[in-house]
Amino acid sequence: MGILMGVFAFSVMGKLFYTYFGEGRELRARAERLATRDMTLEAERGNIYSSDGKLLATSMPVYDIYMDPGAPSDENFNANIAALGTELSKMFPTRSASQWTAYLKSRRADGDRYVRLGDDLTFSQLQRVKSFPLFELGKYKGGLISEEQHYRKMPLGRIAERTIGYDGENNQVGVEGAFSTYLTGRDGHRLMQKISNGNWKPLDDENAIAPRDGQDVITTIDTRIQDVANRSLLNALSHYEADHGCAIVMEVATGKIIAIANLGRTANGNYYEQLNYAVGESTEPGSTFKLASLMVALEDGVIDTSDIVDTENGIYTIYNRKVKDSNVRWGRGGYGEISVAEAFRKSSNTGIVKAIYPAYKDRPQAFIDRLYQIGLHERTGIQIRGEALPKIPTPEDANWSGTSLPWIAFGYEVQMTPLQVLTFYNAIANNGRMVRPRIVSEIKESGITIHEFSTEIINPAVCSEPTLKKLQTLLSGVVAHGTARNIRSETFNMAGKTGTCQLNYWLADHNDYQASFAGYFPAENPQYSCIVVVNKPNPALGYYGSTVAAPVFRAIADEVYRSTPRRQELEELEEPVLTHTTGNESIETSLENGVIPDLRGRNGMEVISLLENMGYRVQIEGAGKVQRQWPSPGTQHSTQQTVVLKLG
């Protein structure tokens, strides 16, 4: 027996000796490999900002939490489960305290080791959960499991939500999708060693690569004007019980889109941004297209705005199809003999068709060719995806008919998006130069601009200067004396065109309309262009462009004009004055009375502080003392407007 025990002991010692000296090096290396891992270091996705520096989209960590009910001991589980159920019911009230307690006991009895408790918790919420009874004992004794996720948060809520977009695995939308290459960044990696409690520590690694965070995208959106556009559009959609609508505000000279609102109605009657109608929805524009029709005819010299057309009783029959004026349904029976300019101001369908159709009925391709020369058959090429292709029929199309030309003349059988219509109107405001609309102005990395998107010209001259001046006069006349005279302002002049288009007119028992207004302001020196489109308003409440869409344009224009200093006014400021005798007390008195005092010669920082304390918005240029100011001294001015100071 002793011999057997000796042999056994000798065998054990031999195995240990072999393991240590023979296999030990390989086993130790294997253990080291298992405890060391080349781990990915995730890069932070870049942010998206508005033109006025507001954060529109950023990456935020969130946490999904679970519980392993089998991890705690029986003693710890039974002692704390009721208290844990109470705390969970406060954070996740979908279950009461007793229900949470019973639920977790049931999952523990079933042997479930992975029970979902909640999703998308913030870091502070996670810390709160970790302090709950049982969970405060730690991961292994308490059973809490947390998994970190990342999602894109919009700090300003749903402002321009569809335009900001998202970067899905199979669906890239808006700025997020179009500029994903800039935003994504590059992941890094380094060796990490596993230590106690499942944690990892970095090791010295000469091959390590630090993550490179994504770059920031600066949009052209002005959050103040975006808010005005969104509120004004929402008010109209709600009042007229419309299905959906959009509004776009563009800077005339540059093509920068400073506001873009898209709102659709849900089943419960609320509105939110579900589709980018402004960019992606192509419909028959209706009367806003009459501007392009007249441009073609004026350029070809076949008509003049002073020519007389006979609208007769408001009905013009072509191949058994009737072109009708809107006042026919009111029983007025047309406008009789009027000028082409008056036909445009009154938005007379018969007047426009009678001016266009006789000149081109035997050569319709010449009319279409002119529209193509303008560029109306092409996408604008805006920086985000999803822009619909416009449709301008040609006589070569299989569905072209003898009535195609006259119907195109007043905005039917063609299809354009609101953005494409606005781009054309913006060209008229921009003295004939058509620029590409853009939604992103620059890319930044660590606060430094690395790429800037400049103004792109699509068409340097959509028409001749004489034609341009006539078209500008026509658009001003619509607001001054025509269908949009209800939005005239005593403060500044606007120009534009109303549009009322019947949708689905080929279907029986359909009474759907689209109301629109496209234009620009101020009329004499255009700074901004704007289009408003409202789809399927309740006809019983109103459906004309003049009553449904034009007031939204006016509301937006009022706010933009009131709060934005005009360039020509700044250029006409008085010469610098370096002396000033008014004290703070008299300045405050003037401001309280709504009168802008003479601020010239005063310390710029003192003036800014004083104005902001009084509730005024201040825009400054330069540093030092106030050299020039807008508005000029003695001007009535409210705190809703901006005071502009040039310092030096």
GUMIDREN-542241 format. One record per residue (C-alpha): y, z, x. Coordinates in steps of 0.25 Angstrom, whole numbers, padded with zeros to 4 digits, always signed. Layout:
! residues N
YZX
...
This chain:
! residues 648
+0000+0000+0000
+0009+0004+0011
+0006-0010+0018
+0010-0017+0005
+0023-0010+0004
+0026-0013+0018
+0023-0028+0016
+0032-0028+0004
+0044-0021+0011
+0042-0030+0023
+0043-0042+0013
+0056-0037+0006
+0062-0035+0020
+0058-0049+0024
+0064-0055+0012
+0077-0047+0013
+0078-0052+0028
+0075-0066+0024
+0085-0066+0013
+0096-0060+0021
+0094-0068+0034
+0087-0080+0029
+0094-0083+0015
+0106-0074+0016
+0116-0083+0021
+0113-0094+0010
+0113-0083-0001
+0126-0077+0004
+0132-0091+0004
+0127-0094-0010
+0133-0080-0015
+0146-0084-0008
+0146-0097-0015
+0143-0091-0029
+0155-0081-0027
+0164-0092-0022
+0169-0104-0030
+0179-0115-0028
+0187-0112-0041
+0197-0121-0048
+0212-0116-0048
+0218-0122-0061
+0232-0128-0060
+0242-0125-0071
+0246-0136-0080
+0261-0140-0079
+0271-0136-0090
+0279-0145-0099
+0294-0142-0101
+0305-0147-0110
+0317-0153-0104
+0325-0140-0106
+0315-0132-0098
+0306-0127-0110
+0291-0125-0107
+0284-0134-0117
+0270-0133-0112
+0263-0124-0102
+0249-0119-0098
+0245-0105-0103
+0232-0097-0100
+0225-0092-0112
+0212-0085-0114
+0200-0086-0123
+0193-0072-0124
+0178-0069-0126
+0170-0056-0126
+0156-0054-0121
+0151-0043-0131
+0139-0040-0122
+0147-0036-0110
+0151-0022-0113
+0141-0011-0113
+0137-0005-0126
+0145+0007-0124
+0158+0000-0121
+0156-0010-0132
+0153+0000-0143
+0165+0009-0138
+0175-0002-0138
+0171-0013-0148
+0179-0008-0160
+0192-0006-0152
+0190-0020-0146
+0188-0026-0160
+0201-0019-0165
+0209-0025-0153
+0203-0039-0155
+0207-0039-0170
+0221-0037-0165
+0221-0049-0156
+0212-0058-0164
+0214-0054-0179
+0204-0064-0184
+0194-0052-0184
+0197-0038-0188
+0193-0026-0178
+0180-0024-0185
+0177-0038-0186
+0179-0040-0171
+0171-0027-0168
+0159-0032-0177
+0160-0046-0171
+0159-0042-0156
+0148-0032-0159
+0140-0044-0166
+0142-0053-0154
+0138-0042-0145
+0125-0040-0153
+0122-0055-0153
+0123-0056-0138
+0136-0065-0138
+0142-0064-0124
+0154-0073-0127
+0162-0070-0140
+0176-0077-0142
+0187-0067-0145
+0200-0076-0144
+0206-0088-0138
+0219-0092-0131
+0224-0078-0127
+0236-0076-0118
+0235-0068-0105
+0242-0056-0111
+0232-0057-0123
+0220-0057-0114
+0225-0045-0107
+0227-0038-0120
+0212-0041-0124
+0207-0036-0110
+0213-0023-0114
+0205-0022-0127
+0194-0011-0128
+0181-0015-0121
+0188-0027-0115
+0196-0018-0106
+0183-0014-0099
+0183-0027-0092
+0176-0041-0093
+0162-0036-0090
+0163-0023-0098
+0171-0027-0109
+0166-0042-0111
+0180-0049-0112
+0179-0063-0107
+0192-0072-0106
+0193-0087-0103
+0207-0093-0098
+0211-0106-0104
+0224-0113-0103
+0232-0120-0114
+0246-0127-0115
+0256-0118-0122
+0269-0124-0128
+0279-0112-0126
+0289-0118-0136
+0279-0120-0147
+0276-0133-0153
+0289-0140-0148
+0285-0155-0145
+0271-0151-0145
+0265-0164-0147
+0274-0171-0137
+0270-0160-0127
+0256-0163-0130
+0243-0158-0124
+0233-0162-0113
+0219-0163-0120
+0206-0167-0113
+0206-0180-0121
+0220-0180-0127
+0233-0180-0119
+0245-0178-0128
+0260-0177-0125
+0266-0173-0112
+0254-0164-0109
+0245-0176-0110
+0254-0187-0104
+0258-0178-0092
+0245-0171-0090
+0244-0176-0075
+0257-0169-0072
+0254-0156-0080
+0239-0154-0075
+0240-0150-0061
+0229-0149-0051
+0218-0138-0050
+0216-0131-0037
+0203-0124-0032
+0200-0113-0022
+0188-0104-0018
+0186-0091-0026
+0177-0080-0024
+0171-0072-0035
+0174-0057-0034
+0171-0045-0044
+0173-0046-0059
+0171-0061-0059
+0185-0063-0052
+0187-0073-0041
+0196-0073-0029
+0202-0084-0020
+0196-0087-0007
+0202-0093+0006
+0200-0108+0004
+0206-0118+0012
+0201-0129+0002
+0208-0122-0010
+0218-0131-0018
+0229-0124-0026
+0231-0129-0040
+0243-0138-0043
+0249-0134-0056
+0253-0145-0065
+0267-0151-0065
+0278-0148-0076
+0282-0159-0086
+0296-0159-0091
+0298-0165-0104
+0311-0171-0110
+0310-0162-0123
+0322-0154-0125
+0317-0141-0133
+0330-0139-0140
+0330-0153-0146
+0315-0153-0148
+0317-0141-0157
+0328-0147-0165
+0319-0160-0167
+0307-0152-0171
+0315-0143-0181
+0322-0155-0187
+0310-0163-0189
+0302-0151-0194
+0313-0149-0205
+0312-0163-0210
+0297-0164-0210
+0296-0151-0218
+0307-0155-0228
+0301-0168-0231
+0287-0164-0230
+0284-0175-0220
+0271-0177-0213
+0276-0178-0199
+0288-0183-0191
+0294-0183-0177
+0308-0183-0170
+0311-0188-0156
+0324-0186-0148
+0326-0194-0136
+0337-0195-0125
+0343-0209-0127
+0346-0212-0112
+0333-0206-0106
+0322-0207-0117
+0319-0192-0115
+0313-0187-0128
+0320-0173-0130
+0313-0170-0143
+0301-0175-0150
+0295-0168-0162
+0283-0172-0170
+0279-0164-0182
+0267-0166-0192
+0264-0159-0205
+0251-0150-0206
+0243-0148-0218
+0250-0135-0221
+0264-0142-0220
+0268-0137-0206
+0273-0146-0195
+0269-0147-0181
+0267-0157-0169
+0254-0163-0171
+0256-0178-0167
+0267-0185-0159
+0272-0194-0170
+0284-0198-0162
+0276-0204-0151
+0263-0208-0158
+0265-0211-0172
+0269-0226-0174
+0274-0230-0188
+0283-0240-0195
+0297-0236-0192
+0304-0242-0204
+0319-0243-0203
+0321-0238-0189
+0315-0251-0185
+0326-0259-0191
+0334-0256-0179
+0325-0264-0170
+0324-0275-0180
+0339-0277-0180
+0340-0276-0165
+0330-0288-0164
+0339-0296-0174
+0352-0293-0168
+0347-0296-0154
+0342-0310-0159
+0356-0312-0166
+0349-0315-0179
+0357-0304-0187
+0370-0296-0185
+0372-0282-0191
+0384-0288-0199
+0375-0298-0206
+0373-0297-0221
+0359-0295-0227
+0357-0295-0242
+0348-0283-0245
+0348-0288-0260
+0341-0278-0269
+0334-0271-0257
+0321-0279-0258
+0318-0291-0249
+0305-0298-0252
+0297-0305-0240
+0283-0311-0243
+0282-0302-0256
+0285-0289-0248
+0297-0282-0251
+0307-0276-0241
+0315-0265-0248
+0327-0256-0245
+0325-0241-0248
+0336-0241-0259
+0328-0250-0267
+0319-0238-0271
+0332-0231-0275
+0336-0243-0285
+0348-0248-0277
+0342-0262-0274
+0347-0265-0260
+0360-0265-0252
+0364-0279-0255
+0371-0287-0244
+0373-0278-0232
+0375-0280-0217
+0363-0279-0207
+0370-0266-0202
+0371-0260-0216
+0356-0264-0218
+0353-0256-0206
+0361-0244-0210
+0355-0244-0224
+0341-0247-0218
+0340-0259-0228
+0326-0265-0226
+0330-0277-0233
+0343-0279-0225
+0335-0278-0212
+0324-0287-0216
+0334-0297-0221
+0341-0297-0208
+0329-0298-0199
+0318-0306-0207
+0325-0319-0209
+0329-0320-0194
+0314-0318-0190
+0305-0322-0201
+0302-0335-0194
+0301-0329-0180
+0296-0315-0181
+0291-0315-0167
+0305-0315-0162
+0308-0302-0170
+0296-0295-0164
+0298-0300-0150
+0312-0293-0150
+0305-0280-0155
+0296-0282-0143
+0307-0284-0133
+0313-0271-0137
+0300-0264-0134
+0297-0259-0148
+0282-0263-0147
+0279-0254-0135
+0277-0239-0133
+0289-0231-0127
+0280-0226-0116
+0283-0211-0118
+0277-0202-0108
+0267-0196-0118
+0254-0203-0124
+0252-0207-0138
+0263-0216-0141
+0260-0226-0152
+0261-0241-0149
+0272-0247-0158
+0269-0259-0167
+0278-0271-0168
+0270-0282-0175
+0271-0297-0171
+0269-0310-0179
+0256-0312-0171
+0249-0299-0177
+0239-0302-0188
+0246-0293-0198
+0259-0300-0196
+0265-0305-0209
+0277-0312-0215
+0283-0298-0219
+0280-0292-0205
+0294-0296-0199
+0302-0290-0211
+0295-0277-0211
+0296-0275-0196
+0311-0277-0198
+0312-0264-0206
+0302-0256-0198
+0288-0259-0204
+0276-0265-0198
+0280-0260-0185
+0276-0246-0179
+0283-0237-0170
+0283-0223-0166
+0296-0214-0167
+0297-0213-0152
+0297-0229-0151
+0307-0230-0162
+0316-0220-0155
+0315-0227-0142
+0321-0239-0148
+0332-0232-0155
+0334-0224-0142
+0336-0238-0135
+0347-0241-0145
+0354-0228-0142
+0352-0231-0127
+0360-0244-0127
+0348-0252-0128
+0340-0246-0117
+0326-0242-0121
+0320-0230-0113
+0307-0224-0113
+0306-0211-0120
+0300-0199-0112
+0296-0185-0114
+0294-0180-0100
+0306-0180-0090
+0299-0175-0077
+0288-0168-0070
+0290-0155-0062
+0282-0148-0052
+0286-0134-0048
+0299-0136-0054
+0302-0149-0046
+0303-0163-0053
+0292-0172-0047
+0293-0183-0057
+0304-0187-0067
+0303-0197-0078
+0315-0206-0079
+0321-0214-0090
+0313-0227-0092
+0319-0239-0099
+0310-0247-0108
+0320-0258-0112
+0333-0259-0105
+0340-0266-0117
+0333-0267-0131
+0344-0276-0136
+0357-0282-0132
+0370-0273-0132
+0376-0280-0144
+0364-0277-0152
+0363-0263-0147
+0377-0260-0152
+0374-0265-0166
+0361-0257-0167
+0368-0244-0162
+0379-0247-0173
+0368-0249-0183
+0362-0236-0180
+0375-0228-0180
+0378-0234-0194
+0365-0229-0200
+0370-0215-0197
+0384-0217-0201
+0383-0226-0213
+0368-0228-0216
+0355-0222-0220
+0357-0210-0210
+0371-0207-0214
+0366-0193-0219
+0364-0189-0204
+0378-0192-0199
+0385-0182-0191
+0400-0178-0189
+0397-0174-0175
+0390-0186-0169
+0385-0200-0173
+0370-0204-0174
+0364-0217-0175
+0350-0221-0180
+0341-0227-0191
+0334-0221-0202
+0319-0226-0205
+0311-0224-0218
+0297-0230-0217
+0286-0231-0228
+0273-0227-0222
+0259-0232-0227
+0267-0242-0236
+0254-0250-0237
+0246-0239-0244
+0247-0237-0259
+0253-0223-0264
+0259-0220-0250
+0273-0215-0249
+0275-0211-0235
+0287-0213-0227
+0293-0211-0213
+0307-0207-0211
+0314-0209-0198
+0327-0209-0191
+0330-0214-0176
+0343-0214-0169
+0352-0208-0159
+0364-0199-0156
+0376-0199-0153
+0377-0213-0158
+0388-0217-0149
+0382-0211-0136
+0367-0209-0139
+0361-0197-0132
+0348-0195-0140
+0339-0203-0150
+0330-0198-0160
+0320-0202-0170
+0315-0194-0182
+0303-0198-0190
+0297-0191-0202
+0284-0196-0208
+0279-0195-0222
+0290-0186-0228
+0288-0182-0243
+0295-0194-0250
+0299-0185-0261
+0308-0177-0251
+0313-0189-0243
+0308-0200-0234
+0320-0208-0229
+0323-0208-0214
+0338-0204-0218
+0334-0191-0225
+0321-0187-0218
+0323-0191-0203
+0337-0193-0201
+0341-0179-0203
+0331-0174-0193
+0338-0184-0183
+0352-0178-0187
+0347-0164-0185
+0341-0167-0171
+0354-0175-0167
+0363-0164-0172
+0356-0153-0163
+0355-0162-0151
+0370-0167-0152
+0375-0153-0154
+0368-0147-0142
+0368-0158-0132
+0382-0161-0125
+0385-0176-0125
+0387-0183-0111
+0400-0189-0115
+0406-0176-0119
+0402-0170-0106
+0408-0182-0098
+0421-0179-0106
+0423-0165-0102
+0436-0160-0096
+0439-0160-0081
+0435-0147-0075
+0444-0135-0076
+0442-0124-0067
+0451-0113-0073
+0448-0105-0085
+0456-0094-0092
+0447-0090-0104
+0440-0077-0103
+0426-0074-0108
+0431-0067-0120
+0439-0080-0125
+0427-0088-0122
+0417-0080-0130
+0427-0080-0142
+0428-0095-0141
+0412-0096-0141
+0411-0086-0152
+0420-0095-0160
+0412-0107-0157
+0422-0114-0148
+0419-0118-0134
+0429-0112-0124
+0434-0118-0111
+0424-0114-0101
+0428-0122-0089
+0431-0115-0076
+0422-0103-0079
+0410-0098-0072
+0398-0107-0077
+0388-0095-0077
+0398-0086-0085
+0400-0097-0095
+0385-0100-0097
+0382-0085-0099
+0394-0084-0109
+0390-0096-0117
+0375-0092-0117
+0378-0078-0122
+0386-0084-0133
+0374-0092-0137
+0378-0106-0132
+0368-0116-0125
+0374-0120-0111
+0371-0132-0103
+0377-0132-0089
+0378-0142-0077
+0382-0137-0063
+0386-0123-0058
+0399-0116-0057
+0411-0115-0066
+0412-0123-0079
+0418-0137-0076
+0416-0144-0089
+0411-0140-0103
+0405-0145-0116
+0410-0143-0127
+0424-0144-0123
+0433-0131-0125
+0437-0128-0139
+0424-0135-0145
+0417-0129-0157
+0403-0126-0152
+0391-0118-0157
+0381-0111-0149
+0371-0122-0154
+0377-0131-0145
+0377-0132-0129
+0388-0130-0120
+0388-0138-0108
+0395-0134-0095
+0397-0141-0082
+0399-0132-0070
+0404-0134-0057
